[in-house]
Amino acid sequence: MRDWERRVAEAWASIDEYEGRDEEFRALIDGLAAELPDGDPVAAFERACAWDSTGHSDRAVPLYRRALDDGLSGYRRRRAVIQLSSSLRNVGQAELAVTLLEAERAIDPATLDEQTRGLGDAISAVLALCLVDAGREREAVSVAVAALAPHLPRYQRSMANYARLLVAPDDGQH
């Protein structure tokens, strides 16, 4: 499996070399996915990513769903939720994407490995975009500022408070 993971990583690292040859890239990923046993959720996930990365969110959505339904786990599971949500946004289902991402954000980070926890800001970024498309701009800005605040060299506390106040009534404490 380690060799397969290496070959998949190499394929993804080469995606830019396939500019204008999307079918060829998808065939490369499909060939790698076909090496896995029937029903392996990783195969569906990799195929979804290939469709998604070549501009076909509509083709990616059912594959992400299959991967998740078939028990995709860990880091790839979280990536699938993020990428499914982004694809749902692209096909006009932003509210469903918001629901998925809010559920993902509610997972206790202590139950996740470090790599999977590291996708927390990606969840926030996609959630902010989905909230905008759902007509919930104030919430979107709140999510984005709250995600950015811990990375600032200063003003973390102020920005976190401002993010909270965008969606909560002002209690007079700034």
N, C-alpha and C positions, 0 to 999 in steps of 0.2 A: 504493500500500500504506500510505503514511503516513496518508492520510485514513481508510482502513479501521481502522487501529490506533487512531486518535483516536476513531472512533465506537464501537469495542469498549470502549475505556477509559471513555467516557462512559456506555455501557450498564451496565458494572459499577459505576460510581460511583453509578448510580441504583437499584441493587438494593433498597435499603430502601424506595423509593417503591412497590415492587411487593408489599409485605407483604400476604399473603393472596391474592395473584394470581400464584402460582408459574407456572402454565401460560403466562400472558401474558409473564412474564420469559423463560421458556425459549423461547418463540416469537420474542422479540426476538433472543436470542442465536442461535437456529437460523437466522433470516433472515440475520443477518450471516455466519454460517458458510457458508451456502449461496452466498454471493458468491464464495467461494474455489473453485479448481478441484477437480474430483472427486479424492478420495484425498489431499487436502492434510491433513497431520497436524495442522495448527493448527485446522482445522475440527472434527476429532474432539475435540481438547483442549478447545476452547471449549464444545462441547456437553457434554462430561464435567463441566466446571466448573459449568455451569448446572444439570445434574441434581444434582450433589454439593451445591451451595449451596442447593438447595431441598429437601434432606433425602432424596435418593434415591441413596445410595451404591451400591446394587445395580445401578442403571442406569448409574452413572458408571464403574464398574470396567471393563466391556468397551470403553468409549470411550477411557479412559486407555490401556488396553493397545493398542488400535488405533493411537492417536496415537504411542505409543512404537515399535510395530512398523513403522509407516510412516515413521519417521525424524525424529520431532520432535527439535529440537536446541536447544542453548543454554539460556537462562533458562527457557523454557517446558518443556524436557525435564526439568530438575531439579524444577520445580514439579509436573510430572506424576508424577514418582516419589514426591514427598512426598505429594501428594494421593491418588494411587493407594494408597499405603501406609496412609494414614488411612482411606480407604474400605474397604480390605481388613480393617482392624481392626474397623471398624463392622459388617462382615458375618461376623465370626467367624474371620478368617484372619490372626490376629496374627503367627503364626510366619513366614508368607510375607512379611508386611510387614517384619518384622525383617530377614529375609534381603535384601530389596530395599534397605532403608535402610542396612544395614551395607555393602553393595556401593557404595552412593552415597557414603558417608563415606570409603571407601577410595580414591576418585578423588583424584589429586594436585591440590590447590587451585591450584598454579602453572599448570595446564593450563586453568583456567577464567577467564572474565572477572570483573571485580569484582562486577557485579550478581549473577551466578550464585553466586560464592563467598559473597555476602552471605546466602544461604539456609542456610548451615551450621548456624546455631542452630535454624532451623525443622526441619531434619533431626533434630537432637538431641532437640527437644521431641516430635516425633511418635514417634521411636524410643523415648523414655522411656515414652510412653503404650502403645506396642505391647508393650514388654517387660513392663509391669505386666499387661496382658491375657494375656501368654504365661506368667505366673506367675514372672517373673524380676525381682522387685521390687528386689533389691539392685543389679542391673545398671542398672535404670531410674533409681534415685537417683544412682548413680555417673555416668551419662550426663548427667543434669540438673545435678548440681553441677559437673561438669567444664565444661559449656557456660556456666554462670553465672559461674564463677570469673574469667574474664578481664574481666568487666564490673564487678567489685567495686572500690570505691575502695581497699580494703585487703584483706589476707588471700588474695590470689590464689594464692600458692604453697601456703599451708596447705590451702586448699579443693581445689586440684588434687591434692595428696597424699592428702587424705581420700577424694576421689572414687576415686583409684586403689586405695586400701586397702580400699574396699568390695567389690572384686571380686578382689583379689590377696591372697595371704597376707601377714600383717604381717611385715616383715623386721627389725622393731625400730627402724627409722629414721623418726622423725616430724618 
